[in-house]
């Protein structure tokens, strides 16, 4: 069942509230409410980096810290409609859909990044810990993300593989073992990557229906 293990759900029904009942409500910073993929008004958020200054906050949504983020496995799901594949102020900077990391300044690590990668591919990153060793793994899919159209992106990590699904099809499976790094301060950012040295990887376009699970999912 799609509700099992769902720790946060953001359908953006006029706001950025978590509709699981867990109360992990988002804080909207500049993003504007807009129509979703069903052309229903006030059911998604639009992000624009047109006025962004490198490393400074622009338009993003913050999800506050929760112990729910410290599960050893994770699945992220989002619908996106990009208006650009890169930040408009840079022809090379990747576009972050979701990011969990050190914006709170705890350390130099990030746990999860979910983004449009270089060349317009779908890119996911996780930092895992095995014993005293921390390592990062990156999965990049071949199917390109396109502008001006709705697309469904899912990343899932299950202590063995980092998998990516693009419009319901498995497009990448990268082997890695270990638990995702834990933090007592790190938050999620939607629409950019809030890192220790500022805000980066601005997303341009619409994001909707974000789901965060504490378990791997194989299909949607």
FILO-201644 format. One line per field, with one value per residue: residue in three letters; residue number from 1; x, y, z of N, C-alpha, C in turn. Coordinates in steps of 0.02 Angstrom, whole numbers, always signed. Layout:
BEGIN
res <- (Ala, ...)
n <- (NUM, ...)
n_xx <- (X, ...)
n_yy <- (Y, ...)
n_zz <- (Z, ...)
ca_xx <- (X, ...)
ca_yy <- (Y, ...)
ca_zz <- (Z, ...)
c_xx <- (X, ...)
c_yy <- (Y, ...)
c_zz <- (Z, ...)
***
This chain:
BEGIN
res <- (Unk, Unk, Unk, Unk, Unk, Unk, Unk, Unk, Unk, Unk, Unk, Unk, Unk, Unk, Unk, Unk, Unk, Unk, Unk, Unk, Unk, Unk, Unk, Unk, Unk, Unk, Unk, Unk, Unk, Unk, Unk, Unk, Unk, Unk, Unk, Unk, Unk, Unk, Unk, Unk, Unk, Unk, Unk, Unk, Unk, Unk, Unk, Unk, Unk, Unk, Unk, Unk, Unk, Unk, Unk, Unk, Unk, Unk, Unk, Unk, Unk, Unk, Unk, Unk, Unk, Unk, Unk, Unk, Unk, Unk, Unk, Unk, Unk, Unk, Unk, Unk, Unk, Unk, Unk, Unk, Unk, Unk, Unk, Unk, Unk, Unk, Unk, Unk, Unk, Unk, Unk, Unk, Unk, Unk, Unk, Unk, Unk, Unk, Unk, Unk, Unk, Unk, Unk, Unk, Unk, Unk, Unk, Unk, Unk, Unk, Unk, Unk, Unk, Unk, Unk, Unk, Unk, Unk, Unk, Unk, Unk, Unk, Unk, Unk, Unk, Unk, Unk, Unk, Unk, Unk, Unk, Unk, Unk, Unk, Unk, Unk, Unk, Unk, Unk, Unk, Unk, Unk, Unk, Unk, Unk, Unk, Unk, Unk, Unk, Unk, Unk, Unk, Unk, Unk, Unk, Unk, Unk, Unk, Unk, Unk, Unk, Unk, Unk, Unk, Unk, Unk, Unk, Unk, Unk, Unk, Unk, Unk, Unk, Unk, Unk, Unk, Unk, Unk, Unk, Unk, Unk, Unk, Unk, Unk, Unk, Unk, Unk, Unk, Unk, Unk, Unk, Unk, Unk, Unk, Unk, Unk, Unk, Unk, Unk, Unk, Unk, Unk, Unk, Unk, Unk, Unk, Unk, Unk, Unk, Unk, Unk, Unk, Unk, Unk, Unk, Unk, Unk, Unk, Unk, Unk)
n <- (1, 2, 3, 4, 5, 6, 7, 8, 9, 10, 11, 12, 13, 14, 15, 16, 17, 18, 19, 20, 21, 22, 23, 24, 25, 26, 27, 28, 29, 30, 31, 32, 33, 34, 35, 36, 37, 38, 39, 40, 41, 42, 43, 44, 45, 46, 47, 48, 49, 50, 51, 52, 53, 54, 55, 56, 57, 58, 59, 60, 61, 62, 63, 64, 65, 66, 67, 68, 69, 70, 71, 72, 73, 74, 75, 76, 77, 78, 79, 80, 81, 82, 83, 84, 85, 86, 87, 88, 89, 90, 91, 92, 93, 94, 95, 96, 97, 98, 99, 100, 101, 102, 103, 104, 105, 106, 107, 108, 109, 110, 111, 112, 113, 114, 115, 116, 117, 118, 119, 120, 121, 122, 123, 124, 125, 126, 127, 128, 129, 130, 131, 132, 133, 134, 135, 136, 137, 138, 139, 140, 141, 142, 143, 144, 145, 146, 147, 148, 149, 150, 151, 152, 153, 154, 155, 156, 157, 158, 159, 160, 161, 162, 163, 164, 165, 166, 167, 168, 169, 170, 171, 172, 173, 174, 175, 176, 177, 178, 179, 180, 181, 182, 183, 184, 185, 186, 187, 188, 189, 190, 191, 192, 193, 194, 195, 196, 197, 198, 199, 200, 201, 202, 203, 204, 205, 206, 207, 208, 209, 210, 211, 212, 213, 214, 215, 216, 217, 218, 219, 220)
n_xx <- (+42, +23, +22, +91, +230, +242, +304, +298, +196, +162, +46, +22, -98, -151, -64, +91, +79, +104, +18, +6, -25, +78, +128, +238, +259, +288, +389, +361, +461, +457, +419, +283, +108, +22, -58, -87, -40, -161, -224, -282, -315, -201, -130, +0, +176, +269, +435, +560, +716, +752, +787, +891, +1040, +1200, +1229, +1143, +984, +836, +697, +614, +564, +563, +578, +557, +673, +657, +647, +601, +668, +783, +781, +848, +828, +756, +627, +593, +473, +414, +320, +365, +380, +486, +545, +667, +825, +936, +1000, +951, +1048, +1164, +1242, +1279, +1252, +1175, +1001, +911, +787, +748, +835, +932, +1030, +1172, +1125, +1095, +1218, +1286, +1387, +1499, +1427, +1305, +1152, +1055, +1022, +918, +888, +895, +1019, +1183, +1176, +1043, +996, +922, +964, +1024, +1085, +1158, +1223, +1302, +1334, +1446, +1497, +1636, +1651, +1608, +1524, +1487, +1362, +1314, +1180, +1138, +1021, +987, +874, +823, +770, +640, +593, +443, +346, +253, +329, +364, +465, +561, +663, +744, +810, +877, +970, +1045, +1038, +1035, +903, +821, +672, +586, +448, +378, +458, +597, +756, +885, +1001, +1105, +1230, +1256, +1296, +1242, +1186, +1091, +1167, +1144, +1070, +1050, +1003, +986, +887, +758, +765, +664, +669, +793, +966, +1010, +1154, +1306, +1379, +1288, +1145, +1111, +1103, +976, +805, +702, +537, +390, +342, +265, +158, +243, +316, +382, +458, +497, +547, +599, +525, +463, +386, +268)
n_yy <- (-59, +112, +201, +145, +167, +298, +447, +583, +691, +795, +866, +993, +1068, +1209, +1250, +1213, +1104, +953, +810, +686, +681, +684, +807, +878, +1012, +1113, +1261, +1399, +1491, +1615, +1539, +1515, +1480, +1375, +1301, +1123, +964, +922, +1034, +1102, +1237, +1318, +1206, +1163, +1208, +1342, +1379, +1500, +1556, +1677, +1796, +1758, +1761, +1697, +1576, +1633, +1630, +1600, +1556, +1437, +1291, +1245, +1098, +1058, +993, +821, +670, +571, +582, +508, +375, +215, +182, +252, +325, +438, +535, +632, +746, +841, +990, +1058, +1221, +1254, +1171, +1200, +1315, +1480, +1578, +1513, +1410, +1282, +1238, +1116, +1069, +1067, +963, +909, +913, +854, +907, +1000, +1132, +1186, +1194, +1092, +1002, +954, +872, +796, +709, +662, +692, +747, +770, +865, +820, +853, +884, +861, +740, +626, +631, +557, +558, +480, +477, +357, +258, +139, +54, +142, +211, +327, +347, +406, +384, +394, +397, +404, +431, +380, +423, +582, +723, +834, +1000, +1094, +994, +877, +762, +609, +572, +459, +408, +275, +196, +49, -12, -93, -60, +92, +155, +219, +284, +330, +408, +293, +188, +82, +150, +158, +72, +67, -17, -17, -25, -2, +113, +262, +416, +489, +631, +762, +885, +919, +976, +964, +1038, +1104, +1138, +1197, +1175, +1181, +1217, +1208, +1317, +1403, +1433, +1334, +1266, +1298, +1270, +1284, +1299, +1194, +1102, +961, +857, +785, +647, +565, +423, +298, +180, +66, +74, -17, +11, +127)
n_zz <- (+0, -38, +68, +172, +273, +234, +277, +259, +163, +30, -53, -90, -77, -88, +8, +98, +182, +275, +240, +301, +431, +518, +542, +488, +427, +283, +256, +164, +56, -42, -158, -273, -271, -387, -534, -543, -622, -666, -702, -598, -497, -381, -328, -333, -330, -396, -445, -464, -524, -572, -511, -433, -335, -335, -213, -122, -38, -132, -205, -117, -22, +144, +239, +403, +529, +571, +664, +585, +465, +482, +446, +393, +260, +109, +7, -120, -203, -337, -438, -577, -676, -768, -812, -854, -873, -805, -681, -714, -706, -732, -849, -819, -691, -591, -561, -417, -351, -228, -71, +63, +190, +251, +282, +404, +460, +527, +486, +352, +268, +158, +154, +60, -111, -241, -402, -560, -665, -739, -913, -919, -869, -747, -581, -432, -264, -124, +42, +132, +281, +339, +471, +521, +408, +285, +134, -30, -156, -325, -437, -605, -729, -897, -980, -1031, -935, -980, -1032, -998, -984, -887, -776, -690, -556, -462, -328, -242, -101, -31, +57, -19, -155, -249, -329, -475, -544, -688, -744, -704, -746, -715, -721, -678, -573, -444, -358, -181, -6, +164, +294, +273, +311, +472, +555, +675, +651, +516, +380, +252, +91, -36, -205, -208, -155, +6, +78, +179, +140, +85, -25, -167, -336, -399, -438, -581, -620, -598, -454, -380, -277, -178, -100, +41, +98, +224, +183, +52, -111, -248, -355, -428)
ca_xx <- (+0, +64, +24, +135, +297, +241, +316, +278, +162, +149, +7, +20, -168, -157, -12, +144, +69, +111, -49, +6, -43, +138, +139, +302, +235, +339, +391, +369, +503, +457, +386, +214, +59, +1, -98, -52, -41, -232, -247, -320, -282, -175, -118, +71, +218, +315, +498, +597, +782, +767, +819, +938, +1111, +1236, +1238, +1092, +917, +792, +630, +622, +521, +601, +544, +596, +703, +615, +680, +578, +718, +841, +771, +905, +809, +714, +601, +568, +432, +391, +302, +397, +372, +539, +547, +737, +862, +990, +987, +954, +1109, +1222, +1228, +1305, +1233, +1119, +939, +892, +717, +749, +902, +938, +1100, +1199, +1107, +1097, +1287, +1312, +1451, +1505, +1397, +1235, +1128, +1018, +1007, +870, +895, +910, +1092, +1214, +1151, +971, +977, +892, +1021, +1013, +1145, +1149, +1282, +1288, +1385, +1456, +1548, +1663, +1663, +1553, +1537, +1432, +1349, +1274, +1147, +1117, +983, +996, +819, +829, +713, +625, +558, +375, +303, +252, +365, +363, +531, +564, +725, +731, +871, +856, +1029, +1081, +1040, +1002, +865, +784, +616, +567, +382, +358, +504, +663, +805, +953, +1008, +1175, +1240, +1291, +1266, +1252, +1129, +1098, +1192, +1094, +1084, +1003, +986, +976, +819, +750, +746, +632, +680, +864, +1005, +1035, +1216, +1341, +1405, +1234, +1094, +1137, +1065, +907, +759, +655, +479, +338, +350, +202, +146, +304, +307, +443, +447, +553, +558, +605, +469, +487, +343, +217)
ca_yy <- (+0, +173, +239, +114, +197, +367, +490, +651, +695, +865, +874, +1066, +1089, +1277, +1264, +1163, +1062, +880, +782, +619, +686, +687, +877, +905, +1060, +1151, +1334, +1424, +1550, +1645, +1499, +1537, +1428, +1375, +1243, +1059, +930, +914, +1102, +1124, +1297, +1318, +1137, +1148, +1268, +1363, +1406, +1539, +1581, +1735, +1848, +1727, +1779, +1636, +1557, +1665, +1600, +1630, +1528, +1368, +1269, +1208, +1049, +1060, +930, +771, +605, +529, +585, +467, +304, +188, +179, +309, +333, +504, +538, +700, +766, +904, +1019, +1109, +1272, +1254, +1114, +1228, +1381, +1529, +1617, +1471, +1359, +1217, +1219, +1069, +1094, +1023, +956, +903, +905, +851, +915, +1039, +1203, +1207, +1204, +1040, +976, +963, +816, +795, +640, +644, +744, +721, +829, +860, +822, +881, +856, +851, +675, +622, +614, +548, +548, +465, +466, +300, +243, +69, +58, +209, +237, +360, +349, +431, +350, +434, +362, +450, +395, +401, +462, +652, +763, +884, +1059, +1107, +935, +844, +699, +580, +548, +423, +375, +230, +162, -7, -42, -133, -24, +157, +146, +276, +269, +388, +395, +225, +137, +80, +173, +153, +35, +70, -54, +11, -49, +41, +155, +333, +456, +520, +698, +788, +954, +931, +984, +958, +1096, +1090, +1192, +1213, +1137, +1224, +1186, +1246, +1380, +1441, +1400, +1320, +1219, +1322, +1237, +1328, +1262, +1176, +1039, +942, +789, +756, +595, +541, +360, +270, +113, +65, +54, -42, +34, +176)
ca_zz <- (+0, -44, +130, +221, +276, +210, +335, +242, +98, +14, -115, -103, -85, -65, +57, +98, +241, +272, +248, +331, +502, +559, +560, +465, +378, +249, +262, +95, +50, -109, -209, -283, -284, -457, -553, -547, -687, -685, -714, -540, -469, -312, -309, -345, -319, -449, -420, -514, -503, -614, -470, -386, -330, -317, -142, -80, -43, -182, -194, -93, +33, +194, +281, +465, +552, +603, +670, +529, +411, +497, +429, +354, +189, +90, -60, -135, -263, -352, -505, -594, -742, -770, -865, -876, -846, -765, -654, -768, -701, -747, -899, -799, -623, -591, -531, -362, -335, -155, -44, +135, +205, +306, +284, +474, +478, +573, +460, +280, +231, +138, +155, +0, -160, -290, -445, -631, -669, -798, -975, -915, -843, -681, -539, -361, -225, -53, +83, +177, +330, +357, +523, +528, +341, +250, +63, -71, -219, -371, -492, -657, -779, -967, -1009, -1011, -913, -1031, -1008, -1022, -979, -821, -771, -623, -538, -398, -308, -186, -75, +12, +89, -69, -219, -260, -390, -502, -589, -728, -771, -687, -773, -684, -769, -650, -510, -427, -295, -123, +56, +222, +312, +257, +367, +516, +579, +724, +633, +445, +355, +180, +52, -100, -253, -210, -107, +60, +100, +231, +111, +54, -67, -234, -378, -401, -485, -616, -644, -550, -417, -349, -251, -150, -49, +73, +133, +262, +157, -21, -152, -313, -409, -411)
c_xx <- (+44, +66, +72, +205, +300, +248, +300, +249, +141, +113, -1, -51, -178, -106, +41, +139, +79, +43, -50, -22, +17, +159, +205, +288, +293, +332, +408, +409, +505, +424, +312, +168, +33, -40, -56, -61, -112, -265, -294, -282, -258, -161, -45, +110, +265, +376, +533, +662, +801, +802, +872, +1008, +1148, +1249, +1186, +1024, +875, +720, +638, +572, +564, +556, +585, +624, +651, +657, +658, +628, +775, +830, +829, +891, +764, +687, +574, +529, +410, +369, +333, +380, +425, +528, +618, +771, +920, +966, +998, +1016, +1172, +1203, +1249, +1279, +1171, +1060, +914, +817, +709, +820, +897, +1011, +1113, +1184, +1107, +1168, +1317, +1380, +1450, +1472, +1326, +1214, +1097, +1012, +969, +862, +897, +986, +1117, +1190, +1077, +949, +948, +947, +1001, +1079, +1125, +1218, +1264, +1348, +1386, +1513, +1571, +1672, +1600, +1570, +1476, +1423, +1302, +1244, +1123, +1081, +996, +938, +823, +763, +702, +589, +486, +328, +308, +288, +365, +431, +528, +636, +711, +796, +850, +913, +1067, +1090, +1008, +969, +830, +730, +596, +502, +362, +404, +571, +716, +877, +950, +1083, +1186, +1279, +1257, +1284, +1189, +1143, +1120, +1135, +1118, +1032, +982, +964, +903, +818, +738, +718, +644, +751, +900, +1034, +1095, +1251, +1365, +1351, +1185, +1120, +1088, +991, +867, +713, +598, +433, +353, +284, +205, +211, +286, +376, +426, +508, +567, +568, +540, +494, +444, +294, +160)
c_yy <- (+62, +214, +209, +144, +268, +413, +563, +652, +768, +870, +947, +1089, +1158, +1297, +1209, +1117, +989, +849, +709, +621, +690, +758, +907, +955, +1100, +1226, +1362, +1489, +1573, +1606, +1519, +1479, +1433, +1312, +1180, +1028, +917, +981, +1125, +1181, +1285, +1248, +1116, +1213, +1279, +1396, +1442, +1564, +1644, +1790, +1821, +1756, +1719, +1632, +1589, +1631, +1637, +1606, +1454, +1354, +1228, +1160, +1042, +992, +885, +707, +557, +528, +536, +392, +279, +183, +238, +300, +404, +501, +609, +704, +834, +925, +1075, +1159, +1281, +1195, +1136, +1294, +1433, +1573, +1578, +1418, +1290, +1193, +1176, +1098, +1045, +1023, +953, +889, +902, +855, +969, +1113, +1229, +1212, +1152, +1015, +984, +909, +832, +722, +619, +704, +712, +778, +812, +869, +854, +846, +842, +782, +681, +594, +609, +535, +530, +458, +411, +288, +169, +68, +129, +243, +268, +367, +375, +390, +393, +388, +414, +410, +423, +442, +535, +680, +817, +943, +1061, +1048, +906, +776, +675, +549, +516, +398, +334, +196, +110, -44, -89, -95, +45, +152, +210, +252, +334, +372, +321, +171, +140, +98, +170, +114, +30, +34, -14, -16, -2, +81, +227, +370, +488, +589, +718, +860, +963, +931, +969, +1027, +1072, +1150, +1220, +1166, +1186, +1191, +1232, +1314, +1418, +1399, +1394, +1277, +1236, +1286, +1289, +1285, +1244, +1107, +1025, +871, +755, +706, +574, +479, +339, +198, +116, +45, +33, -17, +85, +170)
c_zz <- (+0, +20, +181, +217, +250, +270, +322, +171, +87, -54, -134, -119, -55, -13, +54, +159, +225, +286, +270, +401, +547, +575, +539, +409, +348, +260, +193, +97, -23, -164, -213, -300, -355, -471, -557, -616, -711, -698, -659, -507, -398, -285, -323, -331, -377, -418, -478, -485, -540, -575, -423, -392, -302, -242, -96, -91, -94, -169, -176, -38, +80, +232, +345, +484, +584, +610, +615, +472, +421, +486, +387, +280, +173, +19, -66, -201, -274, -425, -519, -665, -748, -825, -891, -843, -803, -734, -709, -765, -716, -797, -879, -731, -623, -552, -479, -351, -259, -131, +32, +154, +257, +304, +355, +500, +524, +551, +385, +239, +207, +137, +89, -46, -218, -341, -519, -637, -732, -861, -974, -892, -773, -635, -466, -326, -154, -21, +133, +223, +343, +407, +531, +461, +312, +177, +27, -133, -261, -423, -542, -712, -848, -994, -986, -984, -966, -1000, -1036, -1018, -909, -825, -699, -609, -469, -388, -247, -166, -24, +46, +42, -135, -211, -328, -410, -550, -623, -762, -763, -711, -737, -735, -743, -585, -495, -361, -243, -60, +113, +235, +293, +319, +406, +537, +630, +708, +560, +426, +280, +150, -14, -146, -254, -163, -56, +92, +150, +204, +72, +15, -138, -272, -382, -455, -515, -642, -586, -520, -381, -321, -227, -96, -24, +114, +172, +243, +82, -53, -220, -371, -382, -462)
***
